[in-house]
Structure formats: structure tokens, C-alpha cells
């Protein structure tokens, strides 16, 4: 039981802040490109309580973490926060600006992963054991943010990757592609339970790992 509680404590802060920064980044970039909706809703904030979704931020990550711990093996730890409201029509150039608003979330997780790597280096320089609580938390921070980045880059609406693809496609094809969105989460769940999701995530994880290794 003690080990299980320690594992939850190690992952709690990385998951909470990884998801929070992800959503705040969407709101900040949307405001930059002309849409104040997130700011007016008080969602451009690093206060986690403004972004927490009880199911996606707490229940699902905790369930996946416990399942991995109890059953053994490597699990896919992810979650989500309350989506930041974005009024795409208020963006100055909606079709083009969607790209940057969508990309902001995964980019923030890559940035957060780099911060955790730098913290790990500082911990090691200060003599902190890599197997200590703080060492494990830093490693968890890297892992969690890489998975959040990779998962959100999957080119499937309504994920950020789907928004990016929509922005890059010519309008007629983009409209056809957007029709997938009502079924996007169902498709994602099927991919996860069949194991195909891991295959799709690998290129994105490899990219993130390659960037992070530059800071090791």
C-alpha cells in the first residue's frame, strides 16, 4: 500500500501540471490570434483548479496508474482537463490560426518535458538519488508530458493533431475530414484497446525523445 501511495504521489504533480499547462497554452495562443473567449472565461491560468475535469484529470489517470501498478507492465498513462473554450470564428485568420492554437498544447508538453529533464539534472548535480522521490517525479514528468504530447498529436479530430490536419488541408477536404469528429473519441478508445494506438504514438514519442536528449 505504501508503494502504491508513493507512486500516486510521484505522478500527481506531473499529470496535474502537464494537463493544466496544455489547456492554458491553447487559451493564450487563441487570445494572441484574436479570440478572447478563454481569457473571458478565466481559463488562461496556471491555477490547476480552473482546468480540472474530475473524470479526465483525476479518475482516469488514477485508474490507469493503479491498473499498471497492480497488473505490471507498461501502461499508457494519460488524462485530460476541461477543454479551453475557443471561438474559431473570432480568430483573425481562422483556417490558418487553428494550426497554432492546436499546436500550442502539444508544444507546451514538450516544453514541460524539457523543464523536468533540466530539473532532473539539477537534482543529480545536487546529489539527489535518481531513485528518490524527487528523482522519480522528474522522470515521471518527462514520461507523462511526452505521452500527452504524442497522444494529442494523433491526427484524429477532436485531438490537436486532428485540428492541425484540418488547418493544413484544402477547405473541401478539410470539411470532409471534420466529419470524423463525432466518432473521434470512440476510434481512439478502439485504437487503445487493440494496441494500435502505441504503434501510432511511436513516431511522436521518438521525436519528443530526440528533442529531450539534447538537454541530457
PyMOL commands that set and color helices and strands:
alter all, ss='L'
color gray80, all
select helices_A, chain A and resi 2-32+37-40+48-50+54-71+88-90+94-125+133-152+160-168+171-178+181-194+196-213
alter helices_A, ss='H'
color red, helices_A
deselect
rebuild
show_as cartoon
